[in-house]
Amino acid sequence: MVAWAFRYLVVVVLVATTFALANRDRLLGPELGRASGGVEARGPVREIWVPADDRGHFFLRATVHGSSIAFLVDTGASTIVLSPEDARRTGFRLANLDFDQRIVTAGGLVPGASVTLREIRIGQLQVFDVPATVHGAPLPISLLGTSFLRRLEGYEVDNDRLILRW
């Protein structure tokens, strides 16, 4: 079971890395500064709406350990994947991490290190103690995977927006 999950993670990171490298200039452009599209409270369930970009991808900024991090929302990724730069910005010392995972990417094998993020905040939404992986090679943008999304009440794509509910 662990081997299957690891292979799945490797494929997801490969696809996301290929996409991110192919769209590097767009990903790091001005639209990256947009926060979530809107926040609305409805009874006990609150929502964050994230608008899709012109290609249908969802980008957002989250605060991780007090640092603002840009993410590509990746429902196919089983975990959050932090770029080495974002991992450093959130307080991880790369030299102290155990890069014992091997991730297959378009550029070859890349090591990965398991970490736990104490807090991720998007607007009023807070999630604590979330598993993540630090990518051992440069990555143009970090990925917000299902280790975060499955902690929510739910999420869905409706028209051209991603709705996060908690």
Sequence and secondary structure as in RCSB ss.txt:
>XXXX:A:sequence
MVAWAFRYLVVVVLVATTFALANRDRLLGPELGRASGGVEARGPVREIWVPADDRGHFFLRATVHGSSIAFLVDT
GASTIVLSPEDARRTGFRLANLDFDQRIVTAGGLVPGASVTLREIRIGQLQVFDVPATVHGAPLPISLLGTSFLR
RLEGYEVDNDRLILRW
>XXXX:A:secstr
 HHHHHHHHHHHHHHHHHHHHHTHHHHTSGGGG   SEEEEETTEEEEEEEB TTS BEEEEEETTEEEEEEE T
T SSEEE HHHHHHTT  GGGS   EEEEETTEEEEEEEEEEEEEEETTEEEEEEEEEEESS  SSEEE HHHHT
TSSEEEEETTEEEEE 
